[in-house]
Amino acid sequence: MATNDIGPRSCHSCRGTGEIGTDTGVMACPDCGGEGVLPSSETLLEWRLRDIERLRCEGPDSLAADVRFLVAELRKARRALNEVLALAHDDPDAPEALRRVARIASRALSNK
Ligand SMILES: [Zn+2]
């Protein structure tokens, strides 16, 4: 992507161009994957989880096993929260209790 428009989702590392200059030339910006805009918070979280897995989950030690367990539990909990949100959004006549649960799920999923 080749734009210089800096918007709220624009990548600040490359200033929305998708490219960064290095000693060896121009390359795709590693923070936005060359898109110039930041991915959704869900995608950023998944990228972070993958980094954690790559850096901390290798090997047979108990710490790596614990981190694998926690990452898997986090993904499972987030999938469940997304299913709750989908249930509430799919039913325009959802009862107030479900809408309240959906708001709680939305807050839990938010990175803000
Ligand atoms: Zn970028």
Backbone and ligand atoms as CSV (ligand in chain L), in Angstrom:
chain,resi,resn,atom,element,x,y,z
A,1,MET,N,N,0.849,-1.178,0.000
A,1,MET,CA,C,0.000,0.000,0.000
A,1,MET,C,C,0.884,1.226,0.000
A,2,ALA,N,N,0.538,2.170,-0.794
A,2,ALA,CA,C,1.366,3.361,-0.883
A,2,ALA,C,C,0.492,4.588,-0.654
A,3,THR,N,N,0.314,4.925,0.586
A,3,THR,CA,C,-0.446,6.125,0.919
A,3,THR,C,C,0.246,6.836,2.055
A,4,ASN,N,N,0.114,8.120,2.094
A,4,ASN,CA,C,0.695,8.882,3.188
A,4,ASN,C,C,-0.366,9.436,4.109
A,5,ASP,N,N,-1.644,9.032,3.916
A,5,ASP,CA,C,-2.712,9.466,4.795
A,5,ASP,C,C,-2.536,8.791,6.146
A,6,ILE,N,N,-2.385,9.585,7.187
A,6,ILE,CA,C,-2.223,9.040,8.529
A,6,ILE,C,C,-3.572,9.123,9.228
A,7,GLY,N,N,-4.212,7.999,9.369
A,7,GLY,CA,C,-5.494,7.928,10.042
A,7,GLY,C,C,-5.355,7.233,11.366
A,8,PRO,N,N,-6.468,7.041,12.073
A,8,PRO,CA,C,-6.386,6.431,13.402
A,8,PRO,C,C,-5.847,5.003,13.385
A,9,ARG,N,N,-6.046,4.286,12.276
A,9,ARG,CA,C,-5.535,2.920,12.203
A,9,ARG,C,C,-4.238,2.840,11.412
A,10,SER,N,N,-3.730,3.988,10.965
A,10,SER,CA,C,-2.487,3.969,10.194
A,10,SER,C,C,-1.343,3.489,11.069
A,11,CYS,N,N,-0.456,2.785,10.430
A,11,CYS,CA,C,0.732,2.293,11.128
A,11,CYS,C,C,1.690,3.472,11.342
A,12,HIS,N,N,2.088,3.684,12.569
A,12,HIS,CA,C,2.975,4.801,12.863
A,12,HIS,C,C,4.433,4.453,12.559
A,13,SER,N,N,4.746,3.175,12.486
A,13,SER,CA,C,6.127,2.788,12.183
A,13,SER,C,C,6.510,3.193,10.769
A,14,CYS,N,N,5.565,3.050,9.822
A,14,CYS,CA,C,5.872,3.365,8.420
A,14,CYS,C,C,5.091,4.581,7.939
A,15,ARG,N,N,4.340,5.203,8.848
A,15,ARG,CA,C,3.518,6.376,8.537
A,15,ARG,C,C,2.521,6.085,7.421
A,16,GLY,N,N,2.013,4.857,7.433
A,16,GLY,CA,C,0.956,4.480,6.497
A,16,GLY,C,C,1.414,4.094,5.107
A,17,THR,N,N,2.719,4.035,4.877
A,17,THR,CA,C,3.201,3.691,3.533
A,17,THR,C,C,3.316,2.182,3.335
A,18,GLY,N,N,3.460,1.441,4.416
A,18,GLY,CA,C,3.650,-0.006,4.313
A,18,GLY,C,C,5.096,-0.404,4.086
A,19,GLU,N,N,5.974,0.582,3.981
A,19,GLU,CA,C,7.378,0.277,3.711
A,19,GLU,C,C,8.271,1.031,4.692
A,20,ILE,N,N,9.412,0.430,4.982
A,20,ILE,CA,C,10.401,1.120,5.804
A,20,ILE,C,C,11.758,0.998,5.135
A,21,GLY,N,N,12.565,2.005,5.329
A,21,GLY,CA,C,13.911,1.976,4.777
A,21,GLY,C,C,14.866,1.294,5.741
A,22,THR,N,N,15.738,0.481,5.200
A,22,THR,CA,C,16.754,-0.175,6.019
A,22,THR,C,C,18.113,0.065,5.366
A,23,ASP,N,N,19.162,-0.393,6.017
A,23,ASP,CA,C,20.504,-0.266,5.449
A,23,ASP,C,C,20.633,-1.034,4.136
A,24,THR,N,N,19.782,-2.046,3.960
A,24,THR,CA,C,19.863,-2.869,2.750
A,24,THR,C,C,18.788,-2.527,1.731
A,25,GLY,N,N,18.006,-1.480,1.998
A,25,GLY,CA,C,16.971,-1.086,1.044
A,25,GLY,C,C,15.600,-1.005,1.686
A,26,VAL,N,N,14.593,-0.872,0.855
A,26,VAL,CA,C,13.213,-0.748,1.334
A,26,VAL,C,C,12.637,-2.142,1.534
A,27,MET,N,N,11.919,-2.284,2.654
A,27,MET,CA,C,11.264,-3.575,2.914
A,27,MET,C,C,9.867,-3.332,3.463
A,28,ALA,N,N,9.036,-4.362,3.414
A,28,ALA,CA,C,7.685,-4.266,3.972
A,28,ALA,C,C,7.796,-4.012,5.470
A,29,CYS,N,N,6.950,-3.138,5.956
A,29,CYS,CA,C,6.957,-2.796,7.376
A,29,CYS,C,C,6.561,-4.023,8.202
A,30,PRO,N,N,7.377,-4.388,9.164
A,30,PRO,CA,C,7.054,-5.583,9.959
A,30,PRO,C,C,5.887,-5.377,10.916
A,31,ASP,N,N,5.580,-4.132,11.252
A,31,ASP,CA,C,4.500,-3.888,12.217
A,31,ASP,C,C,3.124,-4.003,11.592
A,32,CYS,N,N,3.005,-3.678,10.313
A,32,CYS,CA,C,1.690,-3.749,9.660
A,32,CYS,C,C,1.673,-4.765,8.529
A,33,GLY,N,N,2.762,-5.472,8.332
A,33,GLY,CA,C,2.819,-6.469,7.271
A,33,GLY,C,C,2.804,-5.854,5.883
A,34,GLY,N,N,3.164,-4.588,5.773
A,34,GLY,CA,C,3.210,-3.930,4.474
A,34,GLY,C,C,1.891,-3.328,4.041
A,35,GLU,N,N,0.892,-3.380,4.899
A,35,GLU,CA,C,-0.436,-2.859,4.545
A,35,GLU,C,C,-0.571,-1.356,4.804
A,36,GLY,N,N,0.214,-0.816,5.698
A,36,GLY,CA,C,0.117,0.608,6.015
A,36,GLY,C,C,-0.908,0.926,7.083
A,37,VAL,N,N,-1.767,-0.020,7.378
A,37,VAL,CA,C,-2.760,0.168,8.447
A,37,VAL,C,C,-2.575,-0.943,9.464
A,38,LEU,N,N,-2.896,-0.618,10.689
A,38,LEU,CA,C,-2.751,-1.620,11.736
A,38,LEU,C,C,-3.902,-2.614,11.649
A,39,PRO,N,N,-3.621,-3.851,11.890
A,39,PRO,CA,C,-4.681,-4.847,11.898
A,39,PRO,C,C,-5.616,-4.635,13.088
A,40,SER,N,N,-6.703,-5.384,13.092
A,40,SER,CA,C,-7.657,-5.282,14.196
A,40,SER,C,C,-6.986,-5.686,15.501
A,41,SER,N,N,-7.587,-5.278,16.597
A,41,SER,CA,C,-7.022,-5.646,17.901
A,41,SER,C,C,-7.003,-7.165,18.072
A,42,GLU,N,N,-7.979,-7.849,17.485
A,42,GLU,CA,C,-8.010,-9.312,17.552
A,42,GLU,C,C,-6.789,-9.902,16.842
A,43,THR,N,N,-6.484,-9.368,15.677
A,43,THR,CA,C,-5.324,-9.854,14.926
A,43,THR,C,C,-4.034,-9.530,15.661
A,44,LEU,N,N,-3.934,-8.327,16.222
A,44,LEU,CA,C,-2.729,-7.968,16.984
A,44,LEU,C,C,-2.531,-8.897,18.171
A,45,LEU,N,N,-3.644,-9.230,18.841
A,45,LEU,CA,C,-3.540,-10.141,19.977
A,45,LEU,C,C,-3.069,-11.521,19.513
A,46,GLU,N,N,-3.627,-12.000,18.400
A,46,GLU,CA,C,-3.219,-13.307,17.892
A,46,GLU,C,C,-1.743,-13.296,17.507
A,47,TRP,N,N,-1.277,-12.210,16.893
A,47,TRP,CA,C,0.152,-12.110,16.564
A,47,TRP,C,C,0.992,-12.165,17.827
A,48,ARG,N,N,0.527,-11.492,18.892
A,48,ARG,CA,C,1.271,-11.498,20.167
A,48,ARG,C,C,1.306,-12.897,20.760
A,49,LEU,N,N,0.164,-13.579,20.694
A,49,LEU,CA,C,0.128,-14.954,21.202
A,49,LEU,C,C,1.095,-15.847,20.435
A,50,ARG,N,N,1.142,-15.660,19.124
A,50,ARG,CA,C,2.063,-16.474,18.323
A,50,ARG,C,C,3.516,-16.158,18.686
A,51,ASP,N,N,3.814,-14.880,18.942
A,51,ASP,CA,C,5.171,-14.518,19.391
A,51,ASP,C,C,5.491,-15.202,20.718
A,52,ILE,N,N,4.534,-15.156,21.640
A,52,ILE,CA,C,4.740,-15.789,22.941
A,52,ILE,C,C,4.958,-17.293,22.770
A,53,GLU,N,N,4.142,-17.897,21.929
A,53,GLU,CA,C,4.316,-19.339,21.689
A,53,GLU,C,C,5.703,-19.633,21.122
A,54,ARG,N,N,6.105,-18.824,20.146
A,54,ARG,CA,C,7.397,-19.064,19.499
A,54,ARG,C,C,8.549,-18.879,20.486
A,55,LEU,N,N,8.431,-17.874,21.354
A,55,LEU,CA,C,9.539,-17.555,22.251
A,55,LEU,C,C,9.521,-18.336,23.561
A,56,ARG,N,N,8.329,-18.705,24.027
A,56,ARG,CA,C,8.226,-19.265,25.380
A,56,ARG,C,C,7.699,-20.690,25.458
A,57,CYS,N,N,7.193,-21.217,24.356
A,57,CYS,CA,C,6.533,-22.525,24.429
A,57,CYS,C,C,7.363,-23.657,23.849
A,58,GLU,N,N,8.583,-23.363,23.466
A,58,GLU,CA,C,9.430,-24.420,22.941
A,58,GLU,C,C,10.056,-25.168,24.111
A,59,GLY,N,N,10.234,-26.434,23.936
A,59,GLY,CA,C,10.938,-27.202,24.942
A,59,GLY,C,C,10.016,-27.942,25.888
A,60,PRO,N,N,10.587,-28.900,26.574
A,60,PRO,CA,C,9.796,-29.781,27.433
A,60,PRO,C,C,9.653,-29.300,28.874
A,61,ASP,N,N,10.233,-28.145,29.210
A,61,ASP,CA,C,10.212,-27.735,30.617
A,61,ASP,C,C,8.804,-27.343,31.050
A,62,SER,N,N,8.608,-27.282,32.359
A,62,SER,CA,C,7.270,-27.042,32.894
A,62,SER,C,C,6.788,-25.627,32.614
A,63,LEU,N,N,7.695,-24.654,32.535
A,63,LEU,CA,C,7.281,-23.290,32.224
A,63,LEU,C,C,6.690,-23.224,30.818
A,64,ALA,N,N,7.328,-23.869,29.857
A,64,ALA,CA,C,6.803,-23.896,28.492
A,64,ALA,C,C,5.434,-24.571,28.467
A,65,ALA,N,N,5.287,-25.646,29.203
A,65,ALA,CA,C,3.990,-26.337,29.257
A,65,ALA,C,C,2.930,-25.444,29.883
A,66,ASP,N,N,3.310,-24.715,30.919
A,66,ASP,CA,C,2.356,-23.799,31.564
A,66,ASP,C,C,1.927,-22.694,30.605
A,67,VAL,N,N,2.874,-22.136,29.867
A,67,VAL,CA,C,2.540,-21.064,28.921
A,67,VAL,C,C,1.650,-21.620,27.807
A,68,ARG,N,N,1.965,-22.812,27.289
A,68,ARG,CA,C,1.099,-23.431,26.262
A,68,ARG,C,C,-0.314,-23.581,26.796
A,69,PHE,N,N,-0.440,-24.044,28.026
A,69,PHE,CA,C,-1.752,-24.223,28.642
A,69,PHE,C,C,-2.500,-22.880,28.715
A,70,LEU,N,N,-1.823,-21.843,29.201
A,70,LEU,CA,C,-2.476,-20.537,29.354
A,70,LEU,C,C,-2.865,-19.931,28.008
A,71,VAL,N,N,-2.015,-20.066,27.011
A,71,VAL,CA,C,-2.347,-19.546,25.676
A,71,VAL,C,C,-3.570,-20.285,25.127
A,72,ALA,N,N,-3.606,-21.588,25.286
A,72,ALA,CA,C,-4.760,-22.360,24.799
A,72,ALA,C,C,-6.031,-21.967,25.545
A,73,GLU,N,N,-5.932,-21.773,26.847
A,73,GLU,CA,C,-7.099,-21.361,27.626
A,73,GLU,C,C,-7.565,-19.967,27.227
A,74,LEU,N,N,-6.633,-19.061,26.965
A,74,LEU,CA,C,-7.006,-17.715,26.528
A,74,LEU,C,C,-7.748,-17.762,25.206
A,75,ARG,N,N,-7.231,-18.544,24.249
A,75,ARG,CA,C,-7.922,-18.659,22.954
A,75,ARG,C,C,-9.322,-19.269,23.135
A,76,LYS,N,N,-9.429,-20.265,23.978
A,76,LYS,CA,C,-10.733,-20.912,24.203
A,76,LYS,C,C,-11.725,-19.914,24.821
A,77,ALA,N,N,-11.271,-19.147,25.793
A,77,ALA,CA,C,-12.151,-18.173,26.443
A,77,ALA,C,C,-12.576,-17.084,25.465
A,78,ARG,N,N,-11.648,-16.627,24.626
A,78,ARG,CA,C,-11.993,-15.577,23.651
A,78,ARG,C,C,-12.967,-16.106,22.602
A,79,ARG,N,N,-12.796,-17.364,22.175
A,79,ARG,CA,C,-13.771,-17.947,21.235
A,79,ARG,C,C,-15.150,-17.974,21.863
A,80,ALA,N,N,-15.237,-18.354,23.127
A,80,ALA,CA,C,-16.533,-18.414,23.816
A,80,ALA,C,C,-17.154,-17.018,23.902
A,81,LEU,N,N,-16.349,-16.023,24.226
A,81,LEU,CA,C,-16.869,-14.653,24.307
A,81,LEU,C,C,-17.358,-14.170,22.941
A,82,ASN,N,N,-16.633,-14.520,21.889
A,82,ASN,CA,C,-17.074,-14.139,20.539
A,82,ASN,C,C,-18.384,-14.834,20.177
A,83,GLU,N,N,-18.567,-16.073,20.613
A,83,GLU,CA,C,-19.829,-16.777,20.359
A,83,GLU,C,C,-20.980,-16.105,21.099
A,84,VAL,N,N,-20.732,-15.644,22.312
A,84,VAL,CA,C,-21.759,-14.915,23.064
A,84,VAL,C,C,-22.139,-13.639,22.320
A,85,LEU,N,N,-21.144,-12.917,21.838
A,85,LEU,CA,C,-21.421,-11.695,21.075
A,85,LEU,C,C,-22.234,-12.004,19.828
A,86,ALA,N,N,-21.868,-13.068,19.126
A,86,ALA,CA,C,-22.590,-13.432,17.901
A,86,ALA,C,C,-24.043,-13.786,18.217
A,87,LEU,N,N,-24.274,-14.494,19.298
A,87,LEU,CA,C,-25.646,-14.840,19.684
A,87,LEU,C,C,-26.487,-13.588,19.896
A,88,ALA,N,N,-25.924,-12.626,20.583
A,88,ALA,CA,C,-26.669,-11.403,20.871
A,88,ALA,C,C,-26.900,-10.587,19.605
A,89,HIS,N,N,-25.914,-10.582,18.705
A,89,HIS,CA,C,-26.060,-9.785,17.483
A,89,HIS,C,C,-26.990,-10.455,16.481
A,90,ASP,N,N,-27.044,-11.794,16.491
A,90,ASP,CA,C,-27.890,-12.513,15.538
A,90,ASP,C,C,-29.368,-12.383,15.866
A,91,ASP,N,N,-29.687,-12.081,17.106
A,91,ASP,CA,C,-31.083,-12.031,17.529
A,91,ASP,C,C,-31.453,-10.604,17.931
A,92,PRO,N,N,-32.141,-9.888,17.017
A,92,PRO,CA,C,-32.506,-8.505,17.360
A,92,PRO,C,C,-33.478,-8.429,18.534
A,93,ASP,N,N,-34.150,-9.546,18.827
A,93,ASP,CA,C,-35.081,-9.577,19.949
A,93,ASP,C,C,-34.474,-10.271,21.161
A,94,ALA,N,N,-33.147,-10.286,21.231
A,94,ALA,CA,C,-32.482,-10.952,22.356
A,94,ALA,C,C,-32.936,-10.313,23.666
A,95,PRO,N,N,-33.143,-11.137,24.667
A,95,PRO,CA,C,-33.549,-10.578,25.957
A,95,PRO,C,C,-32.464,-9.673,26.534
A,96,GLU,N,N,-32.888,-8.784,27.404
A,96,GLU,CA,C,-31.961,-7.818,27.995
A,96,GLU,C,C,-30.789,-8.526,28.680
A,97,ALA,N,N,-31.062,-9.656,29.309
A,97,ALA,CA,C,-29.973,-10.362,30.003
A,97,ALA,C,C,-28.877,-10.765,29.022
A,98,LEU,N,N,-29.251,-11.240,27.839
A,98,LEU,CA,C,-28.247,-11.625,26.843
A,98,LEU,C,C,-27.500,-10.401,26.333
A,99,ARG,N,N,-28.207,-9.297,26.140
A,99,ARG,CA,C,-27.523,-8.073,25.692
A,99,ARG,C,C,-26.529,-7.594,26.747
A,100,ARG,N,N,-26.894,-7.733,28.010
A,100,ARG,CA,C,-25.964,-7.344,29.082
A,100,ARG,C,C,-24.741,-8.251,29.084
A,101,VAL,N,N,-24.973,-9.557,28.923
A,101,VAL,CA,C,-23.846,-10.498,28.869
A,101,VAL,C,C,-22.957,-10.165,27.670
A,102,ALA,N,N,-23.579,-9.800,26.546
A,102,ALA,CA,C,-22.802,-9.453,25.350
A,102,ALA,C,C,-21.948,-8.216,25.602
A,103,ARG,N,N,-22.476,-7.239,26.330
A,103,ARG,CA,C,-21.672,-6.052,26.627
A,103,ARG,C,C,-20.472,-6.415,27.508
A,104,ILE,N,N,-20.714,-7.310,28.446
A,104,ILE,CA,C,-19.598,-7.771,29.304
A,104,ILE,C,C,-18.562,-8.506,28.463
A,105,ALA,N,N,-19.023,-9.359,27.553
A,105,ALA,CA,C,-18.109,-10.083,26.671
A,105,ALA,C,C,-17.333,-9.111,25.800
A,106,SER,N,N,-18.013,-8.097,25.286
A,106,SER,CA,C,-17.359,-7.109,24.440
A,106,SER,C,C,-16.250,-6.385,25.190
A,107,ARG,N,N,-16.540,-6.006,26.434
A,107,ARG,CA,C,-15.505,-5.350,27.239
A,107,ARG,C,C,-14.321,-6.270,27.489
A,108,ALA,N,N,-14.611,-7.541,27.735
A,108,ALA,CA,C,-13.530,-8.494,28.004
A,108,ALA,C,C,-12.654,-8.709,26.771
A,109,LEU,N,N,-13.260,-8.635,25.591
A,109,LEU,CA,C,-12.508,-8.843,24.352
A,109,LEU,C,C,-11.757,-7.603,23.904
A,110,SER,N,N,-12.162,-6.460,24.414
A,110,SER,CA,C,-11.558,-5.199,23.995
A,110,SER,C,C,-10.161,-5.071,24.586
A,111,ASN,N,N,-9.274,-4.493,23.793
A,111,ASN,CA,C,-7.920,-4.234,24.282
A,111,ASN,C,C,-7.772,-2.801,24.751
A,112,LYS,N,N,-8.867,-2.124,24.909
A,112,LYS,CA,C,-8.807,-0.704,25.306
A,112,LYS,C,C,-8.789,-0.578,26.811
L,1,ZN,ZN,ZN,3.721,-0.209,8.992
